[in-house]
């Protein structure tokens, strides 16, 4: 059961760090590292959790040989993880093939919501890790999102996802909140659980620091840095907050063992996991922003400059596409001139912001069909900037939303 508790608390929550990264404009590499680490932690911790629960539920008869148990657990981990990844890849391939041919935003939204459940059910049906299947399917589909979805669908999915995520997280926290009073009363005779929760939380924080800082120093030494810098490793090591995933895992611990007897210490694990999550959110969540500011890696001005550069590149890409259209005489000269004036005004506005001078007011007379074609060129340039690492995911998401809103406006006017 100690192994179960460790697997429950191994998963980190990037939500607070992502929100802080957007507000403080942390470097794109830091945000990507924390988010990627969270995905990896979710997959590995829940696979380990599945193995630990199966061993705990099996009873003492199945745990007589420690060496055999460890070897069996290691082999099971490989099978569950690899099989889950394969199952997720199969689901992703099928969903991508279907969504290539679907253009209705409502139907695409339904497919997007059904996909993780389909991946989970397939993983469970073939007895591999369902969580790994969901994560791999999500990553594979997300990498092709701009190619298989329309602007209207992306806008609708964004709103739906925010609502669904809020509801699911609220349900999980509500369930654990309803159970906590009874659990705490049941543990009232054992008054050591608050000290145990603090000990576990301190162990999690200390272990993360003792792992991240030396590893970062070694990697920096290998890259040729004589004196390793501490700001980024310090922020990353302190960004290991725990959130809704450990709560959901703790709630899914079975009530009884294979013999039918109540599973020992399940109530204690629920209370310890909840207490550690609260300590993590309060201690690390409230102090991460001051630490990022003290470390000097918060760059609000740099983020505004990054967005302005991206806006300039998008307008230049659209202007280049406009020159191609003008050369082929696919649009009237009057329309070309109006759109060119609008794009030049946007370019002048962006360059004025970069230079720090007063930005000219844009005059935005455009033609629907031509402007939608230019938005396609801007979408391609935005994807290239993100793939090259010029802009962060937060900047890309914000600019993509603006382009989607503009494209949707032209579509609505055309109807």
Phi, psi and omega per residue, in radians:
X1 nan -0.478 3.020
X2 -1.139 -0.644 3.069
X3 -1.125 -0.674 3.086
X4 -1.067 -0.801 3.138
X5 -1.085 -0.733 3.109
X6 -1.103 -0.699 3.121
X7 -1.189 -0.636 3.107
X8 -1.072 -0.808 -3.025
X9 -1.521 0.032 -3.136
X10 -1.330 -0.328 -3.088
X11 -1.440 2.315 3.126
X12 -1.794 2.841 -3.072
X13 -2.068 2.000 -3.095
X14 -1.527 0.014 -3.020
X15 -1.096 -0.869 -3.125
X16 -1.110 -0.694 -3.139
X17 -1.186 -0.694 3.121
X18 -1.122 -0.755 3.105
X19 -1.107 -0.719 3.100
X20 -1.147 -0.672 3.138
X21 -1.085 -0.693 3.106
X22 -1.193 -0.680 -3.091
X23 -1.273 -0.730 -3.100
X24 -1.651 -0.109 -3.125
X25 1.022 0.985 3.034
X26 -1.155 2.714 -3.140
X27 -0.956 2.494 -3.124
X28 -0.972 -0.623 -3.131
X29 -1.139 -0.636 3.125
X30 -1.157 -0.801 3.126
X31 -1.090 -0.763 -3.139
X32 -1.135 -0.673 -3.132
X33 -1.108 -0.799 -3.105
X34 -1.152 -0.730 -3.129
X35 -1.193 -0.729 3.116
X36 -1.151 -0.686 3.113
X37 -1.090 -0.686 -3.138
X38 -1.117 -0.727 3.091
X39 -1.080 -0.777 3.130
X40 -1.100 -0.760 3.140
X41 -1.118 -0.717 3.118
X42 -1.028 -0.826 -3.092
X43 -1.134 -0.912 -3.062
X44 -1.197 -0.717 -3.088
X45 -1.168 -0.672 -3.122
X46 -1.316 -0.512 3.006
X47 -1.170 -0.783 3.076
X48 -1.095 -0.644 3.107
X49 -1.095 -0.732 3.113
X50 -1.064 -0.734 3.126
X51 -1.186 -0.775 -3.100
X52 -1.102 -0.730 3.134
X53 -1.130 -0.710 3.139
X54 -1.097 -0.647 3.116
X55 -1.239 -0.727 -3.131
X56 -1.164 -0.672 -3.122
X57 -1.260 -0.508 -3.072
X58 -1.102 -0.473 3.127
X59 1.686 3.053 -3.028
X60 -1.198 -0.463 -3.100
X61 -1.116 -0.538 -3.117
X62 -1.532 -0.010 -3.069
X63 -2.092 0.463 -3.078
X64 -1.261 -0.659 -3.106
X65 -1.803 1.893 -3.076
X66 -1.147 -0.752 -3.129
X67 -1.083 -0.792 3.105
X68 -1.093 -0.638 3.120
X69 -1.112 -0.742 -3.125
X70 -1.166 -0.744 3.116
X71 -1.120 -0.729 3.109
X72 -1.104 -0.727 3.127
X73 -1.123 -0.696 3.119
X74 -1.135 -0.781 3.103
X75 -1.130 -0.678 3.116
X76 -1.130 -0.646 3.117
X77 -1.068 -0.792 -3.131
X78 -1.090 -0.781 -3.117
X79 -1.127 -0.811 -3.108
X80 -1.124 -0.783 -3.090
X81 -1.197 -0.856 -3.116
X82 -1.149 -0.753 3.109
X83 -1.117 -0.688 3.095
X84 -1.117 -0.702 3.106
X85 -1.109 -0.710 3.120
X86 -1.143 -0.744 3.118
X87 -1.097 -0.727 3.093
X88 -1.108 -0.661 3.097
X89 -1.127 -0.671 3.117
X90 -1.130 -0.795 3.121
X91 -1.102 -0.745 -3.134
X92 -1.077 -0.747 3.132
X93 -1.064 -0.755 3.126
X94 -1.162 -0.742 -3.123
X95 -1.167 -0.717 3.118
X96 -1.074 -0.748 3.120
X97 -1.068 -0.647 -3.140
X98 -1.293 -0.777 -3.054
X99 -1.260 -0.311 3.000
X100 -1.037 -0.558 -3.005
X101 -1.770 -0.044 -3.115
X102 -1.832 2.259 -3.133
X103 -2.102 -0.138 -3.137
X104 -1.347 2.152 -3.078
X105 -1.054 -0.663 -3.125
X106 -1.150 -0.794 3.133
X107 -1.130 -0.692 3.096
X108 -1.121 -0.660 3.103
X109 -1.116 -0.729 3.090
X110 -1.088 -0.772 3.113
X111 -1.065 -0.722 -3.139
X112 -1.114 -0.639 -3.137
X113 -1.339 -0.540 -3.125
X114 -1.375 -0.492 -3.040
X115 -0.967 -0.871 -3.136
X116 -1.084 -0.599 3.097
X117 -1.192 -0.671 3.093
X118 -1.103 -0.755 3.104
X119 -1.103 -0.716 3.141
X120 -1.133 -0.785 -3.122
X121 -1.138 -0.677 3.100
X122 -1.123 -0.774 3.111
X123 -1.061 -0.721 3.122
X124 -1.206 -0.609 -3.102
X125 -1.172 -0.619 -3.119
X126 -1.699 0.179 3.036
X127 1.069 0.793 2.988
X128 -2.132 -2.989 -3.074
X129 -1.340 1.942 3.101
X130 -1.128 -0.611 -3.127
X131 -1.139 -0.751 3.095
X132 -1.077 -0.671 3.108
X133 -1.092 -0.737 3.135
X134 -1.126 -0.780 -3.087
X135 -1.144 -0.792 -3.134
X136 -1.128 -0.736 3.105
X137 -1.077 -0.756 3.124
X138 -1.111 -0.723 3.130
X139 -1.146 -0.752 -3.102
X140 -1.158 -0.733 3.134
X141 -1.262 -0.707 -3.141
X142 -1.088 -0.551 3.119
X143 -1.171 -0.363 -3.131
X144 -2.003 0.330 -3.037
X145 -1.039 -0.784 -3.083
X146 -1.167 -0.432 -3.111
X147 -1.495 -0.480 -3.028
X148 -1.890 0.016 3.132
X149 -2.206 2.806 3.079
X150 -1.757 2.989 -3.139
X151 -1.095 -0.734 3.134
X152 -1.072 -0.702 -3.140
X153 -1.158 -0.746 -3.136
X154 -1.084 -0.718 3.114
X155 -1.123 -0.756 -3.127
X156 -1.182 -0.742 3.136
X157 -1.088 -0.670 -3.139
X158 -1.040 -0.797 3.140
X159 -1.174 -0.742 -3.120
X160 -1.136 -0.769 -3.127
X161 -1.053 -0.760 -3.138
X162 -1.044 -0.713 -3.140
X163 -1.200 -0.796 -3.111
X164 -1.118 -0.768 3.137
X165 -1.074 -0.761 3.131
X166 -1.078 -0.767 -3.131
X167 -1.123 -0.790 -3.115
X168 -1.130 -0.769 3.120
X169 -1.134 -0.661 3.106
X170 -1.111 -0.700 3.128
X171 -1.108 -0.764 -3.119
X172 -1.106 -0.836 -3.137
X173 -1.153 -0.591 3.111
X174 -1.170 -0.744 3.137
X175 -1.067 -0.811 -3.134
X176 -1.201 -0.585 3.095
X177 -1.150 -0.632 3.109
X178 -1.211 -0.535 -3.115
X179 -1.487 -0.441 -3.013
X180 -1.006 -0.837 -3.097
X181 -0.965 -0.791 3.132
X182 -1.146 -0.672 3.140
X183 -1.142 -0.734 -3.123
X184 -1.172 -0.695 3.098
X185 -1.102 -0.653 3.127
X186 -1.170 -0.488 -3.134
X187 -1.696 0.138 -3.067
X188 -1.118 -0.497 3.114
X189 -1.237 -0.416 3.096
X190 -1.813 1.508 -3.003
X191 -1.326 0.141 -3.077
X192 -1.531 -0.093 -3.015
X193 -1.138 -0.585 3.071
X194 -1.077 -0.727 3.107
X195 -1.163 -0.639 3.101
X196 -1.140 -0.700 3.113
X197 -1.098 -0.752 3.101
X198 -1.124 -0.659 3.123
X199 -1.140 -0.742 3.127
X200 -1.140 -0.774 3.131
X201 -1.078 -0.755 3.109
X202 -1.111 -0.645 3.100
X203 -1.126 -0.735 3.121
X204 -1.070 -0.813 -3.111
X205 -1.150 -0.812 -3.100
X206 -1.133 -0.721 -3.138
X207 -1.102 -0.719 3.139
X208 -1.124 -0.746 3.133
X209 -1.134 -0.778 -3.115
X210 -1.207 -0.275 3.080
X211 -1.626 -0.806 -3.012
X212 -1.255 -0.816 -3.039
X213 -1.115 -0.880 3.107
X214 -1.123 -0.682 3.126
X215 -1.093 -0.727 3.107
X216 -1.109 -0.698 3.121
X217 -1.098 -0.709 3.116
X218 -1.124 -0.775 -3.132
X219 -1.127 -0.682 3.115
X220 -1.184 -0.646 3.090
X221 -1.111 -0.714 3.130
X222 -1.157 -0.521 3.130
X223 -1.423 -0.009 3.070
X224 1.760 0.083 3.130
X225 -1.406 2.158 -3.105
X226 -1.268 -0.870 3.140
X227 -1.919 1.832 -3.114
X228 -1.042 2.407 3.108
X229 -1.490 2.633 -3.069
X230 -1.850 -0.367 -3.000
X231 -1.006 -0.928 -3.094
X232 -1.138 -0.840 3.094
X233 -1.029 -0.611 3.136
X234 -1.143 -0.763 3.135
X235 -1.167 -0.744 -3.136
X236 -1.128 -0.727 -3.133
X237 -1.161 -0.514 -3.130
X238 -1.546 -0.074 -3.080
X239 -1.604 0.355 -3.091
X240 -1.603 0.829 3.109
X241 -1.183 2.654 3.082
X242 -1.845 2.609 -3.045
X243 -2.470 -2.315 -2.957
X244 -1.317 -0.501 -3.095
X245 -1.122 -0.822 3.056
X246 -1.034 -0.638 3.103
X247 -1.092 -0.799 3.135
X248 -1.100 -0.698 3.113
X249 -1.126 -0.749 -3.133
X250 -1.105 -0.684 3.131
X251 -1.160 -0.424 -3.091
X252 -1.520 0.020 3.092
X253 -1.116 2.268 -3.110
X254 -1.047 2.674 -3.132
X255 -1.386 -0.516 -3.057
X256 -2.265 2.836 3.081
X257 -1.545 -3.095 -3.113
X258 -1.130 -0.461 3.134
X259 -1.425 -0.114 -3.124
X260 1.664 -0.128 3.125
X261 -1.368 2.661 3.098
X262 -1.013 2.414 -3.121
X263 -1.229 2.139 -3.041
X264 -1.119 2.413 3.016
X265 1.129 0.293 3.083
X266 -1.101 -0.763 -3.134
X267 -1.080 -0.691 3.142
X268 -1.125 -0.697 3.140
X269 -1.130 -0.728 3.108
X270 -1.058 -0.780 -3.128
X271 -1.178 -0.771 -3.138
X272 -1.118 -0.754 3.141
X273 -1.085 -0.765 3.135
X274 -1.130 -0.770 -3.135
X275 -1.112 -0.734 3.129
X276 -1.125 -0.685 3.112
X277 -1.113 -0.743 3.119
X278 -1.100 -0.795 3.113
X279 -1.069 -0.728 -3.137
X280 -1.097 -0.795 -3.118
X281 -1.163 -0.643 -3.111
X282 -1.342 -0.922 -3.040
X283 -1.236 -0.960 -3.089
X284 -1.384 -0.693 -3.111
X285 -1.106 -0.689 -3.097
X286 -1.432 -0.351 -3.105
X287 -1.807 -0.075 -3.112
X288 -1.188 -0.693 3.135
X289 -1.130 -0.856 3.058
X290 -1.017 -0.625 3.116
X291 -1.160 -0.736 3.129
X292 -1.112 -0.685 3.107
X293 -1.190 -0.717 3.134
X294 -1.157 -0.625 3.132
X295 -1.258 -0.301 3.077
X296 1.380 0.377 3.136
X297 -1.810 -0.009 3.030
X298 -1.324 2.268 -3.028
X299 -2.356 1.186 3.134
X300 -1.081 -0.704 3.120
X301 -1.158 -0.647 3.135
X302 -1.161 -0.607 3.122
X303 -1.168 -0.721 3.098
X304 -1.107 -0.691 3.100
X305 -1.134 -0.708 3.125
X306 -1.066 -0.754 3.134
X307 -1.159 -0.689 3.122
X308 -1.125 -0.734 3.093
X309 -1.050 -0.770 -3.135
X310 -1.105 -0.734 3.108
X311 -1.078 -0.693 3.113
X312 -1.099 -0.784 -3.126
X313 -1.138 -0.673 3.123
X314 -1.120 -0.760 3.131
X315 -1.142 -0.677 3.111
X316 -1.144 -0.664 3.094
X317 -1.117 -0.738 3.102
X318 -1.134 -0.659 3.123
X319 -1.156 -0.678 3.087
X320 -1.105 -0.715 3.094
X321 -1.153 -0.630 3.108
X322 -1.104 -0.668 3.097
X323 -1.100 -0.656 3.087
X324 -1.135 -0.737 3.125
X325 -1.126 -0.718 -3.141
X326 -1.129 -0.652 3.133
X327 -1.179 -0.524 3.130
X328 -1.552 -0.026 3.134
X329 0.960 0.708 3.141
X330 -1.489 -0.154 3.140
X331 -2.440 2.701 3.117
X332 -1.086 2.626 -3.121
X333 -1.068 -0.632 -3.126
X334 -1.105 -0.710 3.118
X335 -1.170 -0.754 3.121
X336 -1.017 -0.757 -3.103
X337 -1.149 -0.709 -3.138
X338 -1.163 -0.751 3.137
X339 -1.172 -0.678 3.113
X340 -1.080 -0.731 3.115
X341 -1.090 -0.696 3.119
X342 -1.126 -0.778 3.141
X343 -1.160 -0.708 3.110
X344 -1.107 -0.623 3.075
X345 -1.133 -0.709 3.092
X346 -1.119 -0.714 3.121
X347 -1.129 -0.749 3.115
X348 -1.116 -0.668 3.104
X349 -1.106 -0.788 -3.137
X350 -1.151 -0.738 3.139
X351 -1.169 -0.586 3.094
X352 -1.155 -0.655 3.096
X353 -1.169 -0.665 3.113
X354 -1.136 -0.725 -3.124
X355 -1.360 -0.232 -3.131
X356 1.452 0.199 3.135
X357 -1.668 3.134 -3.126
X358 -1.287 2.252 -3.088
X359 -1.443 2.378 3.088
X360 -1.255 2.690 3.112
X361 -1.368 2.270 3.134
X362 -1.351 2.569 2.990
X363 -1.921 2.013 -2.875
X364 -1.833 0.869 3.030
X365 -1.477 2.050 -3.095
X366 -2.336 2.919 3.050
X367 -1.912 2.394 -2.963
X368 -1.031 -0.973 -3.026
X369 -1.089 -0.759 -3.129
X370 -1.182 -0.694 -3.109
X371 -1.160 -0.622 3.102
X372 -1.148 -0.620 3.078
X373 -1.133 -0.686 3.138
X374 -1.230 -0.557 3.081
X375 -1.093 -0.601 3.060
X376 -1.062 -0.705 3.091
X377 -1.152 -0.655 3.114
X378 -1.175 -0.659 3.081
X379 -1.068 -0.739 3.128
X380 -1.125 -0.722 3.128
X381 -1.177 -0.655 3.109
X382 -1.104 -0.750 3.095
X383 -1.095 -0.666 3.132
X384 -1.161 -0.721 3.131
X385 -1.089 -0.668 3.126
X386 -1.238 -0.756 -3.140
X387 -1.104 -0.579 3.129
X388 -1.376 -0.147 -3.110
X389 1.431 0.215 -3.139
X390 -1.229 -0.636 -3.131
X391 -2.168 2.805 -3.130
X392 -1.536 3.002 3.136
X393 -1.138 -0.626 3.136
X394 -1.132 -0.752 3.107
X395 -1.138 -0.729 3.124
X396 -1.092 -0.751 -3.114
X397 -1.101 -0.718 -3.130
X398 -1.152 -0.814 -3.140
X399 -1.191 -0.641 3.102
X400 -1.099 -0.669 3.106
X401 -1.122 -0.706 3.107
X402 -1.095 -0.765 3.112
X403 -1.122 -0.697 3.130
X404 -1.139 -0.711 3.104
X405 -1.098 -0.724 3.134
X406 -1.157 -0.731 3.119
X407 -1.132 -0.698 3.116
X408 -1.135 -0.656 3.129
X409 -1.084 -0.733 3.121
X410 -1.169 -0.646 3.134
X411 -1.157 -0.728 3.125
X412 -1.125 -0.679 3.136
X413 -1.175 -0.601 -3.138
X414 -1.185 -0.601 3.075
X415 -1.181 nan nan
